[in-house]
Amino acid sequence: MENLVKGNQVSETLDQLIAKKDLNTILSAVEEVASNEQNIINAKKLFDSLLTKLVKISNDDLNEFGPQLLKKIGQKSQFEYHIAKIKENLADVYSAQSDFYAAAQILAEVNFESQNLKYTDVEKLQNYIKIAEYYFEVDDATRAESYVRKCSILVEKTEDRELQLRFEVCFARSLDHGRKFLQAASKYHWLSLQSGIDETNLFYLLDCSIVCAILGAAGPQRSRILASLYKDERSRRSEHFDIFYKMYVDRIITKHEKDKFAESLKKHQKALLYDDFSVLDRAVIEHNMVAISKLYETISFDTLSKMLDITKYLCEKIIHGMINEKRLNAIIDQVSGYIDFTQEFDAYNTWTEGINNFCTSLDKLVSKVVAK
């Protein structure tokens, strides 16, 4: 210990202590030099050497040694660099042990924007991507997305393809967690076609794309994405191909098929919406409405709501929303309580719009005449 405190033969002494697993002696030396403000040079000499030796300590030992080491050093600004590097090492240890929340938390404590630490833009990007990945692993999308935003500023400053692809994966996961499923599906599919990613991960990304496409809002955009995925021969190997194919060809999805698919969803994909339906419930209801529109020219709200196993009120509400968003071609007859499904009703809409414009103009003209 005396050699460590006085700065003599530091490297050799550390090697000997680590080989004997005598980490307590190292901690005692660290505490002594860190508390002695008159001995900063020896302290930095010890810490510099210790950083290079951390790789020689097993993950299990470092899991216990690392936090104690940070505690002994304290929060002194003179040792900011050493503290940051120890936290980076600890994050790798926690990640290897699948403790992703601890990894994210310890790495997020490092101020990568500090002028004293002098991280390059690429080093910042590497660490921000790590933090985002760790938070996504524990479904903490809110924190993850804040780091994805930081990455988006830095990613253009690197030509490292691996970093670029890791950022794109984080961005896709951000869309996924934000329930922007169709955008996520497109991004995942694009990633699944990129080179530089191993085959297993490529297929995983394709599967993520298929899942997001199924969860997406029914309409022309989803139809285009489903068609693009169907053209990808690899989609046949997906465990979700049966329900995916039925959606692609606009066939009605049964409750059994929906429940089976739901078992494979991640936590954030099972979230309840404002009407107490899950994301999947809503997606399947909307899809089945589109499927039914291919089978019927007209249908009553009573019949449709029974077929979809929802209330008549909710049935009307969903159809209104889909029509307004141009995701369903239909005309509602409120008087008779029927829906007219048609593929060609643009002329009707144009005629209706013309009548509305005429009535508006007539009202303005009458008002002017009355005013005179």
N, C-alpha and C positions, 0 to 999 in steps of 0.2 A: 504493500500500500504506500509505503514511503516514496518509492520510485514514482508512482503515479502522481502523488501530491507535489513532488519536487520537479517533475518533468523529466526524470531520468529513465532511459530505456522504456519509455511508455509502451511502444508497440509490442516489444518482447514480453513485457510484464502482462499486458492485456491478453496476449495469446496464451500464456501459461494459465492465467486465471480462468479464461473461457474454456480451455481444455479440461480443467479440473471442475468446471461448472461452479466455480466460486464467485458467483455474481454479487453476493452480498459485500464482498471486499471492494468490488468496483463501485457499488452504490455508496459505500462509506467514503471512498476517495472523491467521488463526484460531489457528494454533499459538502465535504470539507473545502474543496477548491471553489465551489460555486458560492459559498458563503463568505469567502475571503476576497473582498473587493480589491485588496492590494496584490492579488495573485491572478489577475485576469489572463495574463500571458500563458501561465501554466495550465489554467483552466481550459483555455481554447485549444492548447496543445493536446490535452487529454481528450477533449470532446471531438476534435478533428480525427484523432486516431481511432476513437471509439466508434465513430460513424462507419469507418471502413471495416470494422470488426463485427458489426451487427449481423452480417450475412452468415457468420460462423456460429451464431446462436440459433438453436432450433426454434421453430414457430411456437411450440408449447412453452418453452422457457421465455421467449421474447414476449409472449402474451402476458406474462406476469412481470417480467423485468422492465418492459417498455414503460408502462404507466408509472412504476416506481421511479424510474430514471427521470421522467418528466417532472415528477413531484420534487425530486432532489434538486434538479436544476432551477426550478421555479419559473417565474415569468420575466426574468431580467432581459432587457432589450439587447444587452451585449451578446446574448446567446440565442437571439431570434433565429438565426440560420440553423443552428444545431437542433433547436426545438422543432423547427419545420421539418427537417430531414428525419428526425425520429418519428414524427407523426406520419410522414409518408411511409416509412417502414412498417409502422403499426397498422396502417390502413391495408397494406399488402397482406399482412399476417391475418387480420380479421377477415379479409376477402377470401383468403385461402381456406379459412375455417367456416366459410359461408355465413359469417356474421356481417351481413352487408350493411345493416343499419349502423353498427359500431364503426365500420370502415368509412361510411359516408360522413358520420359525425366527426370523427377524428381528423379526416382530411379537410373537412369544411372549416375547421378551426384555423387552418393556415391562411394567412393573408397573402395571397399570391400577387396582390397589387402593391405590396410593400416595396418601397424604394430600396430598403436595406437588403432585401432578399434577391432582387435583380433577376426574377424569373423572365425568361424569354417568352414571346407570344406563343410559341409552339409548346413550351413547357406548361404554360397556363392552360392552353387548350387540352393537353394530355390529362392534366389533373381535373379540370372541369368536366371533361367527358367521363372520367372515372367516377366522380361524385354523382353525376347524373345517372350513370349506369347502376351504381349502388342503390340510389334512392328508388329507381324503377323496380329493382329486384324486390323491394319491400313495399311496393305499391304506394309509395309516397310521391305521387305525381306532382303535387304542388311545389315541393322543394326541387324535385328533378327538373321541372320546366324552367325554374329560375336559372339553373346552370346551363340548360340547353340554349337559353337566350344569350347567355354570356359566350357560349361556344359559337353561336351564329355570327358574332362580330369577329371572332378570331380565325374561323375555319378558312377564310379566303386568304389568310396569310401563310398557309402551308401547302406544300405540294405532296405531302405524305399521304398516299392513297389510303393506307390503313386508317389513319386518323379521320380522313374525310368520310370514309364508309362508316366508321363507328359513330361519327356525328349524325350521318343520315339515318342510321338505325335509331339513335336517340330521338331524332326528330319524328320519325315514324311512330315510335312508342308514345311520344308526346301527343301526336294526333289521335292515336288509339285511346289513350287515357282521357283525352278531352272529348271523347265520343264523336270525333270527326271521322267516322268509320270509313266513309268512301275515299276521303283523301288519304287516310292511313292505308287502305287497301291498295291504292295506286302506288304509294311510296314503297310499301312492302314488296309488291310485285316487281317494281323496278329494281329494288335491291336484290331480289332473288335471281336476277338475270346478270348480275355483275360478276366480273372476274376478280380474283384475289380473295374470295371467300370459299371456305371448304364446302364440300357437297352437302354435308349434314346441315350446316347452318343455312345454306341456300334453300334447302327443302323446308326447313323450319320457317324461314321468312315467307316462302310461298304459302305455307299453311296459315301463317298469320294473316296473309292477304285474303285468303279464302274465308277465314273466320270474320274478318272485318267487312268483307263484301256481303256476307250473309246478314250481319248486324246492321248494315247500312239502310238508309231510307229507300223504299221502293220508288222506282221512277226511271227515266231515261238514262241518267248518269250511272245508276247501279247496273242497269242492263248492259251498258257498254263495258263496264268493268267485269261483269260476269262473263261476257262474250270473250273478252281478252284473256281471262283466266282459263276458260274452257279450251281455247286454242292452244294453251300451254299443255303439252302432253303429260307433264309431270303431275298435273292436277288429278289425274286418274288414280294416283297412288295415295292421295290424301284420305285420311280416315273420315273426312267430312264430305267425301265426293257425292254420296247419295243425296243428301239434303241440298248440297250445292247444285247438283244437276237438276233437281226438281225446281229449284228457284230459277235456274238458267232457262228452262223450257216452260216456265210459268205454270207449274202444276201446284195444286193445293198441298200445303204442308200440314200433316196431322199433328195432333197433340203429342202422340208417342214420339214422333220424329223430332219435334221441338224439344221435348224433355230430355231425350237422349243426347241431343246436341248441347243442351244447357250444361250437362255434367262436365263438359270439357272446357267451359269458359273460365276465364280468370276472374278474380274478385271484382275488379272495376267494370268488367263487362256484364256483371250480374246486378248492377245498381238499379234501384227502383227509380222510376220517373215520377213526375208530379201527380200522375193519375194512378199511382200504385201499380202500374205495369212495369215489368222489367224491360230493358233495352231489347231483349230478344222477343218478348211478348209483342211489343209494338212493331218490330220489324216483320214478324210473321203475320200479324193482323194486316198490315199494309200490303205485304206480298200477296196474301190470300185474296185481298180485295182486287188486286190487279189480275190474279189468276181467274177469279170469278168473272171479271169484266171480259175475259176472253171466251167465256162459256155462255154468258147471257147477254142479250141485247137490252132487256129491261128486267128489273127485279125490285120487289118492295123492300122497304127498310126493315119490316118485320122479318121477312125471310132471310135477308142478308145478315141481320144481327144474330139470328139463330144459327146460321151457318158458321159465323165467326165466333160464336159463344161470347158475345159482349152485349151490353145494353143498347137499346135503340138510340138513346141519346149520344152515347159514345160513338156509335156507328156513324151517325150524322156528322158529329164533330170531326172525326178523322177524315171522312170523305170530303167535307168542306175544305179542310186544310190541304189535302192532297190536290184538289182541283185548283185552289188558289195558287199553289206552288207549281202548278203545271206538271204534276207527277201522275195524274190520273185523268183520262179523257172521259168525262161524264157530264150529264145535265140532270139536275135535281128538280123534280116536280113536287114542290112542297104540298100542293093541294091534294094530289092523289097519293102522296107518300111513296113515290116510285123513283128509281134512278134509271136513267137512260144511258147505257154505255155505248159510246160510238167512237170510232177512230177518226171520223171526219166531221168535226163540229166547228171548225174555224169559221165557216160561212155563217153559222148561227151566231157565234160570238160577234162577228163583224156587224151583222144585221142588228143585234141587240145594242151594240155600242153606238151604231148610227142613230137608232131610236132615242137612246139616252142623250146623245149630243143635240138632237133635234129638239127634244123636250126642254133641255137646258137653255137653248137659244130662244125658244118660244117664251119661256118664263122671263128671260131678260127683256125681251121685246115688250111683253105685257106690262112689266114693271115700269118701263120707260113711258109707255102710253098713259098708264095710271098717274104717273108723276106729273105729266103735262096737264 
